[in-house]
Amino acid sequence: MISTKHKTIFVHIPKVAGQSIETLFLEDLGLNWDTRQELLLRKKKSHESGPHRLAHLKAKDYVGLGYLEASKYEEYFSFSFVRNPYSRVISLYNYLGYSKIISISSFIKNELSKKVREDHFFFRPQYDYLYNDGGKLMVDFVGKLEHISEDIEYVLEKSGLEDRKLPHINKSEKGLKRGISSLITTPSLLKDLQLTRLFSKKKISELNKDQKDSIYRIYTKDFEYFGYEK
C-alpha cells in the first residue's frame, strides 16, 4: 500500500491484520474497498510484475518493480506487521478453508511446504517480504500482531492518523467455500480429504511437536529475525 497523502508505505503480509490497517488509511481518505485502487490496493494488470494482488508486494519490489521512485521510498515512512509463525500457519489453515477438508498435518506436509517452495505470496515467509536479497531490512518499523494495540500507535503518529482507531475485519466465515475451491484447483487434496473435519478449526495450543518442528523448518528465518521462540 502506498498513501501519498500520508507519505506512508505499508507492506501487507497476509494474515497479519493487513486489511484492518489499510482501512485506517482508506477511511481517512474518504475511500472504501470499492475505491481503494489509488493506494495500489488492486489486482495486478497484465503488463505489470508482482503478486496477483499488489497489496502484497515485497518491500524491495516497490522500487524494484517500478511502483515507486527510490527517492520517495526513502522519504516515506514504511512499516509492516509480523506475527508468530505458528499462529500465522493456523490462521492460514483456518482462513483458507483447509481446516474444513484436511488435517493440519496434511496441510503442513503437503500444501504449506509446496506453496512456500512455489513462492506463493499468501504463504511466503515474512522475512522475504521485509528483507532484500542482501539481508537488509527494507522498512522503517516492524510491529508485532501480538501487541498491535501498542505498536499501531507509533504508526498512527508517524502517518498523521492519531485520531483513528484500528478496526477488526477479515474474519474467516468463508472458510468452507475457500476449502471447496482448493479441492477444485488442487485435486490431489482429495486423497487427504476428511469430511469429519467439516466444522473444525485448529488453535496454536493444539499443534504437536512434529507439526511445530515442520513449521519451524519452513519459517526458520521468521522465528530468528523477528524474535519468536521455537
C-alpha contacts under 8 A as a table, 3 or more apart, distances in Angstrom:
res1	aa1	res2	aa2	distance
1	M	9	I	5.58
1	M	10	F	5.01
1	M	11	V	6.52
1	M	12	H	7.35
1	M	22	E	7.60
1	M	39	L	5.45
1	M	40	L	5.49
1	M	41	L	6.13
1	M	54	L	7.90
1	M	55	A	5.59
2	I	7	K	7.62
2	I	8	T	6.04
2	I	9	I	4.70
2	I	10	F	6.62
2	I	39	L	5.04
2	I	40	L	6.19
3	S	6	H	5.45
3	S	7	K	5.72
3	S	8	T	5.34
3	S	9	I	6.48
3	S	25	F	7.62
3	S	39	L	5.59
4	T	7	K	4.67
4	T	8	T	6.67
5	K	8	T	7.90
6	H	159	S	5.30
6	H	160	G	6.74
7	K	75	E	7.66
7	K	76	Y	4.72
7	K	77	F	6.24
7	K	159	S	7.08
8	T	76	Y	5.21
8	T	77	F	4.72
8	T	78	S	5.70
8	T	79	F	7.95
8	T	159	S	6.40
9	I	73	Y	7.83
9	I	76	Y	6.70
9	I	77	F	6.14
9	I	78	S	4.50
9	I	79	F	6.43
10	F	78	S	5.83
10	F	79	F	5.24
10	F	80	S	5.72
11	V	55	A	7.49
11	V	56	H	6.71
11	V	57	L	6.75
11	V	58	K	6.67
11	V	59	A	6.06
11	V	78	S	7.58
11	V	79	F	6.33
11	V	80	S	5.05
11	V	81	F	7.92
11	V	129	Y	7.40
11	V	130	L	7.67
12	H	16	V	7.52
12	H	18	G	5.35
12	H	55	A	6.17
12	H	56	H	5.29
12	H	57	L	7.42
12	H	80	S	6.41
12	H	81	F	7.55
13	I	16	V	5.89
13	I	18	G	6.78
13	I	56	H	6.30
13	I	80	S	7.46
13	I	81	F	7.21
13	I	82	V	7.24
13	I	122	F	7.78
13	I	126	Q	6.66
13	I	129	Y	7.04
14	P	17	A	7.83
14	P	18	G	6.80
14	P	56	H	7.23
14	P	121	F	7.93
14	P	122	F	5.62
14	P	123	F	7.67
15	K	18	G	6.85
15	K	88	R	6.54
15	K	91	S	6.68
15	K	92	L	6.90
16	V	81	F	6.34
16	V	82	V	6.11
16	V	83	R	6.40
16	V	88	R	7.57
16	V	145	L	6.55
17	A	20	S	5.47
17	A	21	I	6.39
17	A	81	F	7.77
17	A	145	L	7.32
17	A	168	H	7.80
18	G	21	I	5.17
18	G	22	E	6.14
18	G	81	F	8.00
19	Q	22	E	4.99
19	Q	23	T	6.03
19	Q	169	I	6.80
19	Q	170	N	6.76
20	S	23	T	5.18
20	S	24	L	6.85
20	S	166	L	6.39
20	S	167	P	5.46
20	S	168	H	5.59
20	S	169	I	5.69
20	S	170	N	7.60
21	I	24	L	5.43
21	I	25	F	7.25
21	I	166	L	6.64
21	I	167	P	7.73
22	E	25	F	5.41
22	E	26	L	6.28
23	T	26	L	4.91
23	T	27	E	5.94
23	T	32	N	7.57
23	T	167	P	7.52
24	L	27	E	5.50
24	L	28	D	6.35
24	L	161	L	7.98
24	L	164	R	6.70
24	L	165	K	7.38
24	L	166	L	6.55
24	L	167	P	7.68
25	F	28	D	5.14
25	F	29	L	6.31
26	L	29	L	5.20
26	L	30	G	6.18
26	L	31	L	4.75
26	L	32	N	5.78
26	L	33	W	7.88
26	L	36	R	6.86
27	E	30	G	4.97
27	E	31	L	5.59
27	E	32	N	6.67
28	D	31	L	7.53
28	D	161	L	7.78
31	L	34	D	7.81
31	L	35	T	5.64
31	L	36	R	6.22
32	N	35	T	5.32
32	N	36	R	5.85
33	W	36	R	5.20
34	D	37	Q	7.93
35	T	38	E	7.39
36	R	39	L	5.88
36	R	40	L	7.34
36	R	41	L	5.67
36	R	42	R	7.24
37	Q	40	L	5.19
37	Q	41	L	4.97
37	Q	42	R	5.22
38	E	41	L	7.05
40	L	54	L	6.34
40	L	55	A	6.43
41	L	53	R	7.31
41	L	54	L	6.05
41	L	55	A	4.92
42	R	53	R	5.87
42	R	54	L	5.83
42	R	55	A	6.72
43	K	52	H	5.74
43	K	53	R	4.44
43	K	54	L	5.89
44	K	48	E	6.07
44	K	49	S	7.24
44	K	50	G	7.15
44	K	51	P	6.96
44	K	52	H	5.33
44	K	53	R	5.75
44	K	54	L	5.88
45	K	48	E	5.30
49	S	65	L	6.51
50	G	53	R	7.90
50	G	54	L	6.64
50	G	57	L	6.39
50	G	61	D	7.59
50	G	65	L	7.39
51	P	54	L	5.81
51	P	56	H	6.59
51	P	57	L	6.44
51	P	121	F	6.36
53	R	56	H	6.04
53	R	57	L	7.85
54	L	57	L	5.41
56	H	121	F	6.92
57	L	61	D	6.18
57	L	62	Y	6.85
57	L	129	Y	7.47
58	K	61	D	5.24
58	K	62	Y	7.08
58	K	128	D	7.16
58	K	129	Y	4.39
58	K	130	L	6.47
59	A	62	Y	5.95
59	A	129	Y	5.85
59	A	130	L	5.40
59	A	131	Y	7.26
59	A	132	N	7.79
59	A	138	M	5.96
59	A	139	V	6.98
60	K	63	V	6.26
60	K	64	G	5.96
60	K	129	Y	7.83
60	K	130	L	7.41
60	K	131	Y	7.30
60	K	132	N	5.87
60	K	138	M	6.55
61	D	64	G	4.41
61	D	65	L	5.06
61	D	66	G	7.51
61	D	67	Y	7.69
62	Y	65	L	5.92
62	Y	66	G	6.29
62	Y	67	Y	5.01
62	Y	68	L	5.55
62	Y	73	Y	7.88
63	V	66	G	5.05
63	V	67	Y	5.84
63	V	68	L	5.08
63	V	69	E	5.82
63	V	70	A	5.67
63	V	73	Y	7.26
64	G	67	Y	7.78
66	G	69	E	6.98
68	L	72	K	6.73
68	L	73	Y	6.62
69	E	72	K	5.39
69	E	73	Y	6.35
70	A	73	Y	5.04
70	A	74	E	6.32
71	S	74	E	5.25
71	S	75	E	6.21
72	K	75	E	4.80
72	K	76	Y	5.87
73	Y	76	Y	5.38
73	Y	77	F	7.86
73	Y	78	S	7.77
74	E	77	F	7.75
77	F	139	V	7.93
77	F	140	D	6.49
77	F	158	K	7.18
77	F	159	S	7.51
78	S	139	V	4.97
78	S	140	D	5.21
78	S	141	F	6.63
79	F	139	V	5.28
79	F	140	D	5.65
79	F	141	F	4.66
79	F	142	V	5.74
79	F	143	G	7.68
79	F	155	V	7.65
80	S	130	L	7.91
80	S	139	V	7.22
80	S	141	F	6.57
80	S	142	V	5.08
80	S	143	G	6.28
81	F	142	V	5.44
81	F	143	G	4.55
81	F	144	K	5.27
81	F	145	L	6.29
82	V	126	Q	6.80
82	V	142	V	7.06
82	V	143	G	6.39
82	V	144	K	5.04
82	V	145	L	6.02
82	V	226	F	7.73
83	R	87	S	7.00
83	R	88	R	6.40
83	R	144	K	5.69
83	R	145	L	5.20
83	R	146	E	6.65
84	N	87	S	5.24
84	N	88	R	6.17
84	N	146	E	7.88
84	N	223	F	7.55
84	N	228	Y	6.21
85	P	88	R	4.89
85	P	89	V	6.14
85	P	215	I	7.49
85	P	216	Y	7.91
85	P	219	Y	6.90
85	P	222	D	6.77
85	P	223	F	6.97
85	P	228	Y	7.88
86	Y	89	V	5.30
86	Y	90	I	6.39
86	Y	204	I	6.41
86	Y	212	K	7.12
86	Y	215	I	6.82
87	S	90	I	5.14
87	S	91	S	6.16
87	S	203	K	7.90
87	S	204	I	5.84
88	R	91	S	4.96
88	R	92	L	6.16
89	V	92	L	5.05
89	V	93	Y	6.06
89	V	215	I	7.81
90	I	93	Y	5.00
90	I	94	N	6.18
90	I	202	K	6.42
90	I	203	K	6.50
90	I	204	I	6.45
91	S	94	N	5.21
91	S	95	Y	5.75
92	L	95	Y	5.19
92	L	96	L	5.75
92	L	123	F	7.96
93	Y	96	L	5.81
93	Y	97	G	6.43
93	Y	98	Y	5.24
93	Y	99	S	5.69
93	Y	104	I	7.26
93	Y	107	F	7.28
93	Y	202	K	7.98
94	N	97	G	5.38
94	N	98	Y	6.19
94	N	99	S	5.19
94	N	100	K	7.83
94	N	172	S	6.96
94	N	175	G	6.56
94	N	201	K	6.06
94	N	202	K	7.10
95	Y	98	Y	7.75
95	Y	171	K	7.56
95	Y	172	S	4.80
95	Y	173	E	7.88
95	Y	174	K	7.55
95	Y	175	G	5.45
95	Y	178	R	7.95
96	L	99	S	7.92
96	L	172	S	7.82
96	L	175	G	5.60
96	L	178	R	5.37
96	L	179	G	6.21
97	G	100	K	5.45
97	G	101	I	7.23
97	G	174	K	7.42
97	G	175	G	3.86
97	G	176	L	5.15
97	G	177	K	6.93
97	G	178	R	4.93
97	G	179	G	3.87
97	G	180	I	7.56
97	G	182	S	7.94
98	Y	101	I	5.37
98	Y	102	I	5.77
98	Y	103	S	7.73
98	Y	104	I	7.97
98	Y	107	F	7.08
98	Y	175	G	7.56
98	Y	178	R	7.75
98	Y	179	G	5.17
98	Y	182	S	7.76
99	S	102	I	5.93
99	S	103	S	6.59
99	S	104	I	6.96
99	S	175	G	7.84
99	S	179	G	7.64
99	S	197	R	6.88
99	S	198	L	7.56
99	S	199	F	7.90
99	S	200	S	6.28
99	S	201	K	5.59
99	S	202	K	7.26
100	K	175	G	7.14
100	K	176	L	5.86
100	K	179	G	6.23
100	K	195	L	7.42
100	K	197	R	5.46
100	K	198	L	4.49
100	K	199	F	6.02
100	K	200	S	6.36
100	K	201	K	7.56
101	I	179	G	6.37
101	I	180	I	7.85
101	I	192	D	7.92
101	I	193	L	5.32
101	I	194	Q	5.44
101	I	195	L	5.99
101	I	197	R	6.15
101	I	198	L	6.31
102	I	106	S	6.36
102	I	107	F	6.68
102	I	189	L	7.69
102	I	192	D	5.72
102	I	193	L	5.06
102	I	194	Q	5.36
102	I	195	L	7.91
102	I	197	R	7.10
103	S	106	S	5.27
103	S	107	F	6.27
103	S	192	D	7.57
103	S	194	Q	7.15
103	S	197	R	7.61
104	I	107	F	4.94
104	I	108	I	6.16
104	I	202	K	7.70
105	S	108	I	5.26
105	S	109	K	6.03
105	S	211	Q	6.50
106	S	109	K	5.19
106	S	110	N	5.68
106	S	111	E	7.29
106	S	192	D	6.80
107	F	110	N	5.53
107	F	111	E	5.00
107	F	112	L	5.89
108	I	111	E	6.06
108	I	112	L	4.83
108	I	113	S	6.32
108	I	211	Q	7.24
108	I	214	S	7.23
108	I	215	I	7.19
109	K	112	L	6.51
109	K	113	S	6.04
109	K	214	S	7.60
110	N	113	S	5.84
110	N	114	K	6.05
111	E	114	K	5.18
111	E	115	K	5.97
112	L	115	K	5.27
112	L	116	V	6.19
112	L	123	F	7.06
113	S	116	V	5.28
113	S	117	R	6.26
113	S	218	I	6.88
114	K	117	R	5.13
114	K	118	E	6.25
115	K	118	E	5.03
115	K	119	D	6.21
115	K	120	H	5.36
115	K	123	F	6.20
115	K	124	R	7.86
116	V	119	D	4.90
116	V	120	H	6.01
116	V	123	F	5.66
116	V	124	R	5.60
116	V	125	P	7.49
116	V	218	I	7.79
117	R	120	H	7.76
119	D	123	F	7.25
119	D	124	R	5.72
120	H	123	F	5.60
120	H	124	R	5.91
121	F	124	R	5.13
124	R	128	D	6.82
124	R	129	Y	7.55
125	P	128	D	5.42
125	P	129	Y	6.99
125	P	219	Y	6.02
125	P	221	K	7.85
125	P	222	D	6.65
126	Q	129	Y	5.25
126	Q	130	L	6.71
126	Q	222	D	5.99
127	Y	130	L	5.41
127	Y	131	Y	5.90
127	Y	221	K	6.28
127	Y	222	D	5.58
127	Y	225	Y	7.43
128	D	131	Y	5.69
128	D	132	N	7.32
130	L	137	L	5.87
130	L	138	M	5.62
130	L	139	V	6.62
131	Y	134	G	7.72
131	Y	135	G	5.58
131	Y	136	K	5.22
131	Y	137	L	4.46
131	Y	138	M	5.52
132	N	135	G	5.41
132	N	136	K	5.43
132	N	137	L	6.70
132	N	138	M	6.67
133	D	136	K	7.45
139	V	142	V	7.18
143	G	147	H	7.85
143	G	148	I	6.82
143	G	151	D	5.52
143	G	152	I	7.37
144	K	147	H	5.72
144	K	148	I	5.80
144	K	151	D	7.01
145	L	148	I	4.71
147	H	150	E	5.77
147	H	151	D	6.35
148	I	151	D	4.93
148	I	152	I	5.53
149	S	152	I	5.69
149	S	153	E	6.93
150	E	153	E	5.62
150	E	154	Y	7.56
151	D	154	Y	5.66
151	D	155	V	6.96
152	I	155	V	4.99
152	I	156	L	6.13
152	I	166	L	8.00
153	E	156	L	5.10
153	E	157	E	6.19
153	E	162	E	7.31
154	Y	157	E	5.14
154	Y	158	K	6.21
155	V	158	K	5.19
155	V	159	S	6.08
156	L	159	S	5.14
156	L	160	G	5.87
156	L	161	L	4.56
156	L	162	E	5.09
156	L	164	R	7.49
157	E	160	G	5.25
157	E	161	L	6.03
157	E	162	E	5.31
158	K	161	L	7.78
161	L	164	R	5.58
172	S	175	G	5.60
173	E	176	L	7.91
174	K	177	K	5.42
174	K	178	R	6.31
175	G	178	R	5.12
175	G	179	G	6.03
176	L	179	G	4.93
176	L	180	I	6.23
176	L	198	L	7.88
177	K	180	I	5.26
177	K	181	S	6.24
178	R	181	S	4.96
178	R	182	S	6.22
179	G	182	S	5.06
179	G	183	L	6.46
180	I	183	L	5.06
180	I	184	I	6.40
181	S	184	I	5.10
181	S	185	T	6.27
182	S	185	T	5.18
182	S	186	T	5.66
182	S	187	P	7.95
182	S	189	L	7.96
183	L	186	T	5.12
183	L	187	P	5.34
183	L	188	S	7.75
183	L	189	L	6.01
183	L	190	L	6.71
184	I	187	P	5.85
186	T	189	L	5.96
187	P	190	L	5.69
188	S	191	K	6.16
189	L	192	D	5.45
189	L	193	L	6.35
190	L	193	L	4.90
194	Q	197	R	5.73
194	Q	198	L	7.69
195	L	198	L	5.36
196	T	199	F	7.98
197	R	200	S	5.21
202	K	206	E	6.65
203	K	206	E	5.49
203	K	207	L	7.35
204	I	207	L	5.62
207	L	211	Q	5.96
207	L	212	K	6.34
208	N	211	Q	5.36
208	N	212	K	6.22
209	K	212	K	5.08
209	K	213	D	6.00
210	D	213	D	5.03
210	D	214	S	6.19
211	Q	214	S	5.16
211	Q	215	I	6.29
212	K	215	I	5.09
212	K	216	Y	6.07
212	K	230	K	7.80
213	D	216	Y	5.03
213	D	217	R	6.25
214	S	217	R	5.17
214	S	218	I	6.38
215	I	218	I	5.14
215	I	219	Y	6.05
215	I	220	T	7.96
216	Y	219	Y	5.18
216	Y	220	T	5.11
216	Y	223	F	7.40
216	Y	230	K	6.71
217	R	220	T	5.36
219	Y	222	D	5.35
219	Y	223	F	6.74
220	T	223	F	5.37
220	T	224	E	6.31
221	K	224	E	4.94
221	K	225	Y	5.69
221	K	226	F	7.94
222	D	225	Y	5.56
222	D	226	F	5.77
222	D	227	G	7.90
222	D	228	Y	7.52
223	F	226	F	5.74
223	F	227	G	5.77
223	F	228	Y	4.60
223	F	229	E	6.37
223	F	230	K	6.84
224	E	227	G	5.60
224	E	228	Y	6.62
